[in-house]
Amino acid sequence: MSRPRAQLVTIAAAATSFTAVCELCLVLDAAAGWSSSTFAGRLDVDLRRGTFLCRRGHTVDVERLETRAADDATAAA
């Protein structure tokens, strides 16, 4: 039996909450004719990444994008 591939959701640097689609649920729902594969979560602004579970228990990693100012400062250095 093969392991499911990791799911990754990327959110904006300032975002604290998100709604995402679990890709594994999407496949299951499409096969059954359902359309409820979304889940919501919250990632505090001081955290860069987190791991969440969808409603069915599938693991979804969430990463925060770097801020644009940090990118510009690094490029200028």
mmCIF file of the N, C-alpha and C atoms, coordinates in Angstrom:
data_MODEL
# 
_entry.id   MODEL 
# 
loop_
_atom_site.group_PDB 
_atom_site.id 
_atom_site.type_symbol 
_atom_site.label_atom_id 
_atom_site.label_alt_id 
_atom_site.label_comp_id 
_atom_site.label_asym_id 
_atom_site.label_entity_id 
_atom_site.label_seq_id 
_atom_site.pdbx_PDB_ins_code 
_atom_site.Cartn_x 
_atom_site.Cartn_y 
_atom_site.Cartn_z 
_atom_site.occupancy 
_atom_site.B_iso_or_equiv 
_atom_site.pdbx_formal_charge 
_atom_site.auth_seq_id 
_atom_site.auth_comp_id 
_atom_site.auth_asym_id 
_atom_site.auth_atom_id 
_atom_site.pdbx_PDB_model_num 
ATOM 1   N N  . MET A 1 1  ? 0.842   -1.183 0.000  1.00 0.00 ? 1  MET A N  1 
ATOM 2   C CA . MET A 1 1  ? 0.000   0.000  0.000  1.00 0.00 ? 1  MET A CA 1 
ATOM 3   C C  . MET A 1 1  ? 0.887   1.247  0.000  1.00 0.00 ? 1  MET A C  1 
ATOM 4   N N  . SER A 1 2  ? 0.650   2.173  -0.903 1.00 0.00 ? 2  SER A N  1 
ATOM 5   C CA . SER A 1 2  ? 1.483   3.366  -0.996 1.00 0.00 ? 2  SER A CA 1 
ATOM 6   C C  . SER A 1 2  ? 0.966   4.469  -0.084 1.00 0.00 ? 2  SER A C  1 
ATOM 7   N N  . ARG A 1 3  ? 1.919   5.277  0.380  1.00 0.00 ? 3  ARG A N  1 
ATOM 8   C CA . ARG A 1 3  ? 1.563   6.420  1.227  1.00 0.00 ? 3  ARG A CA 1 
ATOM 9   C C  . ARG A 1 3  ? 1.046   7.551  0.357  1.00 0.00 ? 3  ARG A C  1 
ATOM 10  N N  . PRO A 1 4  ? 0.012   8.265  0.834  1.00 0.00 ? 4  PRO A N  1 
ATOM 11  C CA . PRO A 1 4  ? -0.440  9.420  0.065  1.00 0.00 ? 4  PRO A CA 1 
ATOM 12  C C  . PRO A 1 4  ? 0.620   10.510 0.057  1.00 0.00 ? 4  PRO A C  1 
ATOM 13  N N  . ARG A 1 5  ? 0.693   11.261 -1.026 1.00 0.00 ? 5  ARG A N  1 
ATOM 14  C CA . ARG A 1 5  ? 1.676   12.336 -1.103 1.00 0.00 ? 5  ARG A CA 1 
ATOM 15  C C  . ARG A 1 5  ? 1.292   13.464 -0.157 1.00 0.00 ? 5  ARG A C  1 
ATOM 16  N N  . ALA A 1 6  ? 2.295   14.204 0.268  1.00 0.00 ? 6  ALA A N  1 
ATOM 17  C CA . ALA A 1 6  ? 2.069   15.308 1.199  1.00 0.00 ? 6  ALA A CA 1 
ATOM 18  C C  . ALA A 1 6  ? 1.300   16.417 0.501  1.00 0.00 ? 6  ALA A C  1 
ATOM 19  N N  . GLN A 1 7  ? 0.401   17.030 1.234  1.00 0.00 ? 7  GLN A N  1 
ATOM 20  C CA . GLN A 1 7  ? -0.350  18.171 0.726  1.00 0.00 ? 7  GLN A CA 1 
ATOM 21  C C  . GLN A 1 7  ? 0.234   19.438 1.328  1.00 0.00 ? 7  GLN A C  1 
ATOM 22  N N  . LEU A 1 8  ? 0.393   20.468 0.510  1.00 0.00 ? 8  LEU A N  1 
ATOM 23  C CA . LEU A 1 8  ? 0.948   21.728 0.972  1.00 0.00 ? 8  LEU A CA 1 
ATOM 24  C C  . LEU A 1 8  ? 0.052   22.870 0.517  1.00 0.00 ? 8  LEU A C  1 
ATOM 25  N N  . VAL A 1 9  ? -0.328  23.715 1.474  1.00 0.00 ? 9  VAL A N  1 
ATOM 26  C CA . VAL A 1 9  ? -1.098  24.927 1.196  1.00 0.00 ? 9  VAL A CA 1 
ATOM 27  C C  . VAL A 1 9  ? -0.216  26.095 1.585  1.00 0.00 ? 9  VAL A C  1 
ATOM 28  N N  . THR A 1 10 ? -0.133  27.102 0.715  1.00 0.00 ? 10 THR A N  1 
ATOM 29  C CA . THR A 1 10 ? 0.655   28.295 0.999  1.00 0.00 ? 10 THR A CA 1 
ATOM 30  C C  . THR A 1 10 ? -0.308  29.457 1.204  1.00 0.00 ? 10 THR A C  1 
ATOM 31  N N  . ILE A 1 11 ? -0.078  30.220 2.295  1.00 0.00 ? 11 ILE A N  1 
ATOM 32  C CA . ILE A 1 11 ? -0.932  31.366 2.583  1.00 0.00 ? 11 ILE A CA 1 
ATOM 33  C C  . ILE A 1 11 ? -0.111  32.649 2.563  1.00 0.00 ? 11 ILE A C  1 
ATOM 34  N N  . ALA A 1 12 ? -0.773  33.773 2.456  1.00 0.00 ? 12 ALA A N  1 
ATOM 35  C CA . ALA A 1 12 ? -0.108  35.076 2.428  1.00 0.00 ? 12 ALA A CA 1 
ATOM 36  C C  . ALA A 1 12 ? 0.605   35.345 3.746  1.00 0.00 ? 12 ALA A C  1 
ATOM 37  N N  . ALA A 1 13 ? 1.611   36.197 3.698  1.00 0.00 ? 13 ALA A N  1 
ATOM 38  C CA . ALA A 1 13 ? 2.424   36.494 4.874  1.00 0.00 ? 13 ALA A CA 1 
ATOM 39  C C  . ALA A 1 13 ? 1.604   37.045 6.038  1.00 0.00 ? 13 ALA A C  1 
ATOM 40  N N  . ALA A 1 14 ? 0.600   37.836 5.751  1.00 0.00 ? 14 ALA A N  1 
ATOM 41  C CA . ALA A 1 14 ? -0.197  38.455 6.811  1.00 0.00 ? 14 ALA A CA 1 
ATOM 42  C C  . ALA A 1 14 ? -1.463  37.678 7.156  1.00 0.00 ? 14 ALA A C  1 
ATOM 43  N N  . ALA A 1 15 ? -1.750  36.608 6.452  1.00 0.00 ? 15 ALA A N  1 
ATOM 44  C CA . ALA A 1 15 ? -2.988  35.846 6.686  1.00 0.00 ? 15 ALA A CA 1 
ATOM 45  C C  . ALA A 1 15 ? -2.929  35.111 8.024  1.00 0.00 ? 15 ALA A C  1 
ATOM 46  N N  . THR A 1 16 ? -4.051  35.065 8.702  1.00 0.00 ? 16 THR A N  1 
ATOM 47  C CA . THR A 1 16 ? -4.141  34.299 9.943  1.00 0.00 ? 16 THR A CA 1 
ATOM 48  C C  . THR A 1 16 ? -5.149  33.167 9.835  1.00 0.00 ? 16 THR A C  1 
ATOM 49  N N  . SER A 1 17 ? -6.046  33.232 8.872  1.00 0.00 ? 17 SER A N  1 
ATOM 50  C CA . SER A 1 17 ? -7.007  32.154 8.677  1.00 0.00 ? 17 SER A CA 1 
ATOM 51  C C  . SER A 1 17 ? -7.064  31.808 7.192  1.00 0.00 ? 17 SER A C  1 
ATOM 52  N N  . PHE A 1 18 ? -7.541  30.615 6.905  1.00 0.00 ? 18 PHE A N  1 
ATOM 53  C CA . PHE A 1 18 ? -7.585  30.158 5.518  1.00 0.00 ? 18 PHE A CA 1 
ATOM 54  C C  . PHE A 1 18 ? -8.676  29.120 5.348  1.00 0.00 ? 18 PHE A C  1 
ATOM 55  N N  . THR A 1 19 ? -9.100  28.951 4.136  1.00 0.00 ? 19 THR A N  1 
ATOM 56  C CA . THR A 1 19 ? -9.972  27.856 3.727  1.00 0.00 ? 19 THR A CA 1 
ATOM 57  C C  . THR A 1 19 ? -9.272  27.184 2.561  1.00 0.00 ? 19 THR A C  1 
ATOM 58  N N  . ALA A 1 20 ? -9.158  25.877 2.622  1.00 0.00 ? 20 ALA A N  1 
ATOM 59  C CA . ALA A 1 20 ? -8.410  25.144 1.603  1.00 0.00 ? 20 ALA A CA 1 
ATOM 60  C C  . ALA A 1 20 ? -9.172  23.892 1.188  1.00 0.00 ? 20 ALA A C  1 
ATOM 61  N N  . VAL A 1 21 ? -8.741  23.306 0.096  1.00 0.00 ? 21 VAL A N  1 
ATOM 62  C CA . VAL A 1 21 ? -9.316  22.058 -0.402 1.00 0.00 ? 21 VAL A CA 1 
ATOM 63  C C  . VAL A 1 21 ? -8.355  20.931 -0.085 1.00 0.00 ? 21 VAL A C  1 
ATOM 64  N N  . CYS A 1 22 ? -8.852  19.884 0.534  1.00 0.00 ? 22 CYS A N  1 
ATOM 65  C CA . CYS A 1 22 ? -8.062  18.668 0.741  1.00 0.00 ? 22 CYS A CA 1 
ATOM 66  C C  . CYS A 1 22 ? -8.127  17.879 -0.562 1.00 0.00 ? 22 CYS A C  1 
ATOM 67  N N  . GLU A 1 23 ? -6.976  17.708 -1.205 1.00 0.00 ? 23 GLU A N  1 
ATOM 68  C CA . GLU A 1 23 ? -6.942  17.028 -2.497 1.00 0.00 ? 23 GLU A CA 1 
ATOM 69  C C  . GLU A 1 23 ? -7.369  15.564 -2.393 1.00 0.00 ? 23 GLU A C  1 
ATOM 70  N N  . LEU A 1 24 ? -7.057  14.913 -1.286 1.00 0.00 ? 24 LEU A N  1 
ATOM 71  C CA . LEU A 1 24 ? -7.459  13.516 -1.114 1.00 0.00 ? 24 LEU A CA 1 
ATOM 72  C C  . LEU A 1 24 ? -8.973  13.402 -0.973 1.00 0.00 ? 24 LEU A C  1 
ATOM 73  N N  . CYS A 1 25 ? -9.574  14.317 -0.218 1.00 0.00 ? 25 CYS A N  1 
ATOM 74  C CA . CYS A 1 25 ? -11.037 14.328 -0.091 1.00 0.00 ? 25 CYS A CA 1 
ATOM 75  C C  . CYS A 1 25 ? -11.695 14.674 -1.418 1.00 0.00 ? 25 CYS A C  1 
ATOM 76  N N  . LEU A 1 26 ? -11.065 15.554 -2.184 1.00 0.00 ? 26 LEU A N  1 
ATOM 77  C CA . LEU A 1 26 ? -11.619 15.955 -3.473 1.00 0.00 ? 26 LEU A CA 1 
ATOM 78  C C  . LEU A 1 26 ? -11.789 14.740 -4.377 1.00 0.00 ? 26 LEU A C  1 
ATOM 79  N N  . VAL A 1 27 ? -10.795 13.863 -4.388 1.00 0.00 ? 27 VAL A N  1 
ATOM 80  C CA . VAL A 1 27 ? -10.871 12.647 -5.199 1.00 0.00 ? 27 VAL A CA 1 
ATOM 81  C C  . VAL A 1 27 ? -11.989 11.744 -4.694 1.00 0.00 ? 27 VAL A C  1 
ATOM 82  N N  . LEU A 1 28 ? -12.066 11.567 -3.383 1.00 0.00 ? 28 LEU A N  1 
ATOM 83  C CA . LEU A 1 28 ? -13.114 10.724 -2.804 1.00 0.00 ? 28 LEU A CA 1 
ATOM 84  C C  . LEU A 1 28 ? -14.502 11.314 -3.056 1.00 0.00 ? 28 LEU A C  1 
ATOM 85  N N  . ASP A 1 29 ? -14.631 12.614 -2.879 1.00 0.00 ? 29 ASP A N  1 
ATOM 86  C CA . ASP A 1 29 ? -15.924 13.273 -3.062 1.00 0.00 ? 29 ASP A CA 1 
ATOM 87  C C  . ASP A 1 29 ? -16.379 13.223 -4.515 1.00 0.00 ? 29 ASP A C  1 
ATOM 88  N N  . ALA A 1 30 ? -15.444 13.426 -5.434 1.00 0.00 ? 30 ALA A N  1 
ATOM 89  C CA . ALA A 1 30 ? -15.802 13.389 -6.851 1.00 0.00 ? 30 ALA A CA 1 
ATOM 90  C C  . ALA A 1 30 ? -16.293 11.998 -7.245 1.00 0.00 ? 30 ALA A C  1 
ATOM 91  N N  . ALA A 1 31 ? -15.662 10.977 -6.712 1.00 0.00 ? 31 ALA A N  1 
ATOM 92  C CA . ALA A 1 31 ? -16.061 9.604  -7.018 1.00 0.00 ? 31 ALA A CA 1 
ATOM 93  C C  . ALA A 1 31 ? -17.448 9.289  -6.468 1.00 0.00 ? 31 ALA A C  1 
ATOM 94  N N  . ALA A 1 32 ? -17.799 9.913  -5.332 1.00 0.00 ? 32 ALA A N  1 
ATOM 95  C CA . ALA A 1 32 ? -19.086 9.648  -4.692 1.00 0.00 ? 32 ALA A CA 1 
ATOM 96  C C  . ALA A 1 32 ? -20.163 10.657 -5.090 1.00 0.00 ? 32 ALA A C  1 
ATOM 97  N N  . GLY A 1 33 ? -19.770 11.690 -5.848 1.00 0.00 ? 33 GLY A N  1 
ATOM 98  C CA . GLY A 1 33 ? -20.729 12.698 -6.267 1.00 0.00 ? 33 GLY A CA 1 
ATOM 99  C C  . GLY A 1 33 ? -20.980 13.778 -5.228 1.00 0.00 ? 33 GLY A C  1 
ATOM 100 N N  . TRP A 1 34 ? -20.090 13.934 -4.254 1.00 0.00 ? 34 TRP A N  1 
ATOM 101 C CA . TRP A 1 34 ? -20.233 14.973 -3.235 1.00 0.00 ? 34 TRP A CA 1 
ATOM 102 C C  . TRP A 1 34 ? -19.366 16.168 -3.602 1.00 0.00 ? 34 TRP A C  1 
ATOM 103 N N  . SER A 1 35 ? -19.538 17.262 -2.868 1.00 0.00 ? 35 SER A N  1 
ATOM 104 C CA . SER A 1 35 ? -18.742 18.449 -3.169 1.00 0.00 ? 35 SER A CA 1 
ATOM 105 C C  . SER A 1 35 ? -18.326 19.190 -1.903 1.00 0.00 ? 35 SER A C  1 
ATOM 106 N N  . SER A 1 36 ? -17.942 18.474 -0.864 1.00 0.00 ? 36 SER A N  1 
ATOM 107 C CA . SER A 1 36 ? -17.578 19.114 0.399  1.00 0.00 ? 36 SER A CA 1 
ATOM 108 C C  . SER A 1 36 ? -16.176 18.701 0.818  1.00 0.00 ? 36 SER A C  1 
ATOM 109 N N  . SER A 1 37 ? -15.170 19.144 0.078  1.00 0.00 ? 37 SER A N  1 
ATOM 110 C CA . SER A 1 37 ? -13.802 18.745 0.386  1.00 0.00 ? 37 SER A CA 1 
ATOM 111 C C  . SER A 1 37 ? -12.980 19.900 0.954  1.00 0.00 ? 37 SER A C  1 
ATOM 112 N N  . THR A 1 38 ? -13.632 20.986 1.365  1.00 0.00 ? 38 THR A N  1 
ATOM 113 C CA . THR A 1 38 ? -12.904 22.124 1.932  1.00 0.00 ? 38 THR A CA 1 
ATOM 114 C C  . THR A 1 38 ? -12.842 22.023 3.454  1.00 0.00 ? 38 THR A C  1 
ATOM 115 N N  . PHE A 1 39 ? -11.842 22.689 4.017  1.00 0.00 ? 39 PHE A N  1 
ATOM 116 C CA . PHE A 1 39 ? -11.725 22.804 5.468  1.00 0.00 ? 39 PHE A CA 1 
ATOM 117 C C  . PHE A 1 39 ? -11.110 24.158 5.776  1.00 0.00 ? 39 PHE A C  1 
ATOM 118 N N  . ALA A 1 40 ? -11.305 24.616 6.982  1.00 0.00 ? 40 ALA A N  1 
ATOM 119 C CA . ALA A 1 40 ? -10.795 25.923 7.391  1.00 0.00 ? 40 ALA A CA 1 
ATOM 120 C C  . ALA A 1 40 ? -9.812  25.744 8.534  1.00 0.00 ? 40 ALA A C  1 
ATOM 121 N N  . GLY A 1 41 ? -8.877  26.688 8.642  1.00 0.00 ? 41 GLY A N  1 
ATOM 122 C CA . GLY A 1 41 ? -7.896  26.636 9.719  1.00 0.00 ? 41 GLY A CA 1 
ATOM 123 C C  . GLY A 1 41 ? -7.401  28.024 10.068 1.00 0.00 ? 41 GLY A C  1 
ATOM 124 N N  . ARG A 1 42 ? -6.569  28.073 11.086 1.00 0.00 ? 42 ARG A N  1 
ATOM 125 C CA . ARG A 1 42 ? -6.000  29.332 11.558 1.00 0.00 ? 42 ARG A CA 1 
ATOM 126 C C  . ARG A 1 42 ? -4.534  29.098 11.890 1.00 0.00 ? 42 ARG A C  1 
ATOM 127 N N  . LEU A 1 43 ? -3.664  29.967 11.374 1.00 0.00 ? 43 LEU A N  1 
ATOM 128 C CA . LEU A 1 43 ? -2.237  29.909 11.655 1.00 0.00 ? 43 LEU A CA 1 
ATOM 129 C C  . LEU A 1 43 ? -1.834  31.265 12.221 1.00 0.00 ? 43 LEU A C  1 
ATOM 130 N N  . ASP A 1 44 ? -1.470  31.285 13.493 1.00 0.00 ? 44 ASP A N  1 
ATOM 131 C CA . ASP A 1 44 ? -1.098  32.546 14.127 1.00 0.00 ? 44 ASP A CA 1 
ATOM 132 C C  . ASP A 1 44 ? 0.032   33.207 13.360 1.00 0.00 ? 44 ASP A C  1 
ATOM 133 N N  . VAL A 1 45 ? 0.005   34.536 13.334 1.00 0.00 ? 45 VAL A N  1 
ATOM 134 C CA . VAL A 1 45 ? 0.934   35.310 12.505 1.00 0.00 ? 45 VAL A CA 1 
ATOM 135 C C  . VAL A 1 45 ? 2.401   35.091 12.898 1.00 0.00 ? 45 VAL A C  1 
ATOM 136 N N  . ASP A 1 46 ? 2.671   34.678 14.131 1.00 0.00 ? 46 ASP A N  1 
ATOM 137 C CA . ASP A 1 46 ? 4.055   34.453 14.553 1.00 0.00 ? 46 ASP A CA 1 
ATOM 138 C C  . ASP A 1 46 ? 4.574   33.060 14.171 1.00 0.00 ? 46 ASP A C  1 
ATOM 139 N N  . LEU A 1 47 ? 3.736   32.233 13.573 1.00 0.00 ? 47 LEU A N  1 
ATOM 140 C CA . LEU A 1 47 ? 4.150   30.898 13.128 1.00 0.00 ? 47 LEU A CA 1 
ATOM 141 C C  . LEU A 1 47 ? 4.366   30.898 11.627 1.00 0.00 ? 47 LEU A C  1 
ATOM 142 N N  . ARG A 1 48 ? 5.435   30.259 11.184 1.00 0.00 ? 48 ARG A N  1 
ATOM 143 C CA . ARG A 1 48 ? 5.747   30.194 9.757  1.00 0.00 ? 48 ARG A CA 1 
ATOM 144 C C  . ARG A 1 48 ? 5.053   29.023 9.074  1.00 0.00 ? 48 ARG A C  1 
ATOM 145 N N  . ARG A 1 49 ? 4.837   27.941 9.802  1.00 0.00 ? 49 ARG A N  1 
ATOM 146 C CA . ARG A 1 49 ? 4.198   26.756 9.232  1.00 0.00 ? 49 ARG A CA 1 
ATOM 147 C C  . ARG A 1 49 ? 3.428   25.998 10.286 1.00 0.00 ? 49 ARG A C  1 
ATOM 148 N N  . GLY A 1 50 ? 2.532   25.150 9.840  1.00 0.00 ? 50 GLY A N  1 
ATOM 149 C CA . GLY A 1 50 ? 1.747   24.324 10.745 1.00 0.00 ? 50 GLY A CA 1 
ATOM 150 C C  . GLY A 1 50 ? 1.215   23.113 9.999  1.00 0.00 ? 50 GLY A C  1 
ATOM 151 N N  . THR A 1 51 ? 0.769   22.123 10.741 1.00 0.00 ? 51 THR A N  1 
ATOM 152 C CA . THR A 1 51 ? 0.183   20.922 10.160 1.00 0.00 ? 51 THR A CA 1 
ATOM 153 C C  . THR A 1 51 ? -1.249  20.817 10.649 1.00 0.00 ? 51 THR A C  1 
ATOM 154 N N  . PHE A 1 52 ? -2.160  20.593 9.722  1.00 0.00 ? 52 PHE A N  1 
ATOM 155 C CA . PHE A 1 52 ? -3.578  20.541 10.030 1.00 0.00 ? 52 PHE A CA 1 
ATOM 156 C C  . PHE A 1 52 ? -4.166  19.234 9.520  1.00 0.00 ? 52 PHE A C  1 
ATOM 157 N N  . LEU A 1 53 ? -5.316  18.871 10.055 1.00 0.00 ? 53 LEU A N  1 
ATOM 158 C CA . LEU A 1 53 ? -6.055  17.709 9.589  1.00 0.00 ? 53 LEU A CA 1 
ATOM 159 C C  . LEU A 1 53 ? -7.366  18.176 8.990  1.00 0.00 ? 53 LEU A C  1 
ATOM 160 N N  . CYS A 1 54 ? -7.718  17.625 7.840  1.00 0.00 ? 54 CYS A N  1 
ATOM 161 C CA . CYS A 1 54 ? -9.011  17.941 7.255  1.00 0.00 ? 54 CYS A CA 1 
ATOM 162 C C  . CYS A 1 54 ? -10.089 17.185 8.045  1.00 0.00 ? 54 CYS A C  1 
ATOM 163 N N  . ARG A 1 55 ? -11.317 17.302 7.632  1.00 0.00 ? 55 ARG A N  1 
ATOM 164 C CA . ARG A 1 55 ? -12.429 16.649 8.347  1.00 0.00 ? 55 ARG A CA 1 
ATOM 165 C C  . ARG A 1 55 ? -12.315 15.127 8.386  1.00 0.00 ? 55 ARG A C  1 
ATOM 166 N N  . ARG A 1 56 ? -11.668 14.567 7.384  1.00 0.00 ? 56 ARG A N  1 
ATOM 167 C CA . ARG A 1 56 ? -11.499 13.109 7.344  1.00 0.00 ? 56 ARG A CA 1 
ATOM 168 C C  . ARG A 1 56 ? -10.178 12.646 7.946  1.00 0.00 ? 56 ARG A C  1 
ATOM 169 N N  . GLY A 1 57 ? -9.366  13.576 8.404  1.00 0.00 ? 57 GLY A N  1 
ATOM 170 C CA . GLY A 1 57 ? -8.116  13.210 9.057  1.00 0.00 ? 57 GLY A CA 1 
ATOM 171 C C  . GLY A 1 57 ? -6.890  13.180 8.163  1.00 0.00 ? 57 GLY A C  1 
ATOM 172 N N  . HIS A 1 58 ? -7.001  13.685 6.947  1.00 0.00 ? 58 HIS A N  1 
ATOM 173 C CA . HIS A 1 58 ? -5.835  13.761 6.065  1.00 0.00 ? 58 HIS A CA 1 
ATOM 174 C C  . HIS A 1 58 ? -4.940  14.914 6.512  1.00 0.00 ? 58 HIS A C  1 
ATOM 175 N N  . THR A 1 59 ? -3.634  14.704 6.451  1.00 0.00 ? 59 THR A N  1 
ATOM 176 C CA . THR A 1 59 ? -2.670  15.716 6.877  1.00 0.00 ? 59 THR A CA 1 
ATOM 177 C C  . THR A 1 59 ? -2.432  16.737 5.768  1.00 0.00 ? 59 THR A C  1 
ATOM 178 N N  . VAL A 1 60 ? -2.484  18.016 6.152  1.00 0.00 ? 60 VAL A N  1 
ATOM 179 C CA . VAL A 1 60 ? -2.224  19.115 5.217  1.00 0.00 ? 60 VAL A CA 1 
ATOM 180 C C  . VAL A 1 60 ? -1.243  20.069 5.894  1.00 0.00 ? 60 VAL A C  1 
ATOM 181 N N  . ASP A 1 61 ? -0.076  20.289 5.257  1.00 0.00 ? 61 ASP A N  1 
ATOM 182 C CA . ASP A 1 61 ? 0.898   21.248 5.774  1.00 0.00 ? 61 ASP A CA 1 
ATOM 183 C C  . ASP A 1 61 ? 0.562   22.624 5.227  1.00 0.00 ? 61 ASP A C  1 
ATOM 184 N N  . VAL A 1 62 ? 0.662   23.638 6.090  1.00 0.00 ? 62 VAL A N  1 
ATOM 185 C CA . VAL A 1 62 ? 0.392   25.020 5.691  1.00 0.00 ? 62 VAL A CA 1 
ATOM 186 C C  . VAL A 1 62 ? 1.650   25.829 5.939  1.00 0.00 ? 62 VAL A C  1 
ATOM 187 N N  . GLU A 1 63 ? 2.093   26.570 4.918  1.00 0.00 ? 63 GLU A N  1 
ATOM 188 C CA . GLU A 1 63 ? 3.275   27.420 5.026  1.00 0.00 ? 63 GLU A CA 1 
ATOM 189 C C  . GLU A 1 63 ? 2.906   28.851 4.703  1.00 0.00 ? 63 GLU A C  1 
ATOM 190 N N  . ARG A 1 64 ? 3.530   29.770 5.418  1.00 0.00 ? 64 ARG A N  1 
ATOM 191 C CA . ARG A 1 64 ? 3.312   31.191 5.198  1.00 0.00 ? 64 ARG A CA 1 
ATOM 192 C C  . ARG A 1 64 ? 4.368   31.702 4.215  1.00 0.00 ? 64 ARG A C  1 
ATOM 193 N N  . LEU A 1 65 ? 3.947   32.506 3.244  1.00 0.00 ? 65 LEU A N  1 
ATOM 194 C CA . LEU A 1 65 ? 4.884   33.136 2.321  1.00 0.00 ? 65 LEU A CA 1 
ATOM 195 C C  . LEU A 1 65 ? 5.736   34.144 3.072  1.00 0.00 ? 65 LEU A C  1 
ATOM 196 N N  . GLU A 1 66 ? 6.956   34.333 2.614  1.00 0.00 ? 66 GLU A N  1 
ATOM 197 C CA . GLU A 1 66 ? 7.817   35.354 3.192  1.00 0.00 ? 66 GLU A CA 1 
ATOM 198 C C  . GLU A 1 66 ? 7.283   36.725 2.807  1.00 0.00 ? 66 GLU A C  1 
ATOM 199 N N  . THR A 1 67 ? 7.538   37.714 3.642  1.00 0.00 ? 67 THR A N  1 
ATOM 200 C CA . THR A 1 67 ? 7.102   39.071 3.316  1.00 0.00 ? 67 THR A CA 1 
ATOM 201 C C  . THR A 1 67 ? 7.945   39.641 2.194  1.00 0.00 ? 67 THR A C  1 
ATOM 202 N N  . ARG A 1 68 ? 7.383   40.490 1.413  1.00 0.00 ? 68 ARG A N  1 
ATOM 203 C CA . ARG A 1 68 ? 8.074   41.093 0.270  1.00 0.00 ? 68 ARG A CA 1 
ATOM 204 C C  . ARG A 1 68 ? 9.218   41.993 0.725  1.00 0.00 ? 68 ARG A C  1 
ATOM 205 N N  . ALA A 1 69 ? 9.069   42.700 1.843  1.00 0.00 ? 69 ALA A N  1 
ATOM 206 C CA . ALA A 1 69 ? 10.107  43.595 2.351  1.00 0.00 ? 69 ALA A CA 1 
ATOM 207 C C  . ALA A 1 69 ? 11.364  42.809 2.701  1.00 0.00 ? 69 ALA A C  1 
ATOM 208 N N  . ALA A 1 70 ? 11.199  41.619 3.268  1.00 0.00 ? 70 ALA A N  1 
ATOM 209 C CA . ALA A 1 70 ? 12.353  40.786 3.624  1.00 0.00 ? 70 ALA A CA 1 
ATOM 210 C C  . ALA A 1 70 ? 13.093  40.360 2.357  1.00 0.00 ? 70 ALA A C  1 
ATOM 211 N N  . ASP A 1 71 ? 12.354  40.051 1.284  1.00 0.00 ? 71 ASP A N  1 
ATOM 212 C CA . ASP A 1 71 ? 12.963  39.660 0.021  1.00 0.00 ? 71 ASP A CA 1 
ATOM 213 C C  . ASP A 1 71 ? 13.748  40.825 -0.568 1.00 0.00 ? 71 ASP A C  1 
ATOM 214 N N  . ASP A 1 72 ? 13.174  42.021 -0.529 1.00 0.00 ? 72 ASP A N  1 
ATOM 215 C CA . ASP A 1 72 ? 13.841  43.200 -1.074 1.00 0.00 ? 72 ASP A CA 1 
ATOM 216 C C  . ASP A 1 72 ? 15.116  43.544 -0.298 1.00 0.00 ? 72 ASP A C  1 
ATOM 217 N N  . ALA A 1 73 ? 15.073  43.409 1.027  1.00 0.00 ? 73 ALA A N  1 
ATOM 218 C CA . ALA A 1 73 ? 16.241  43.714 1.862  1.00 0.00 ? 73 ALA A CA 1 
ATOM 219 C C  . ALA A 1 73 ? 17.375  42.722 1.570  1.00 0.00 ? 73 ALA A C  1 
ATOM 220 N N  . THR A 1 74 ? 17.037  41.464 1.349  1.00 0.00 ? 74 THR A N  1 
ATOM 221 C CA . THR A 1 74 ? 18.048  40.455 1.055  1.00 0.00 ? 74 THR A CA 1 
ATOM 222 C C  . THR A 1 74 ? 18.673  40.723 -0.313 1.00 0.00 ? 74 THR A C  1 
ATOM 223 N N  . ALA A 1 75 ? 17.866  41.126 -1.285 1.00 0.00 ? 75 ALA A N  1 
ATOM 224 C CA . ALA A 1 75 ? 18.380  41.394 -2.616 1.00 0.00 ? 75 ALA A CA 1 
ATOM 225 C C  . ALA A 1 75 ? 19.291  42.621 -2.637 1.00 0.00 ? 75 ALA A C  1 
ATOM 226 N N  . ALA A 1 76 ? 19.005  43.590 -1.777 1.00 0.00 ? 76 ALA A N  1 
ATOM 227 C CA . ALA A 1 76 ? 19.801  44.814 -1.722 1.00 0.00 ? 76 ALA A CA 1 
ATOM 228 C C  . ALA A 1 76 ? 21.141  44.590 -1.044 1.00 0.00 ? 76 ALA A C  1 
ATOM 229 N N  . ALA A 1 77 ? 21.252  43.563 -0.221 1.00 0.00 ? 77 ALA A N  1 
ATOM 230 C CA . ALA A 1 77 ? 22.483  43.329 0.539  1.00 0.00 ? 77 ALA A CA 1 
ATOM 231 C C  . ALA A 1 77 ? 23.593  42.759 -0.273 1.00 0.00 ? 77 ALA A C  1 
# 
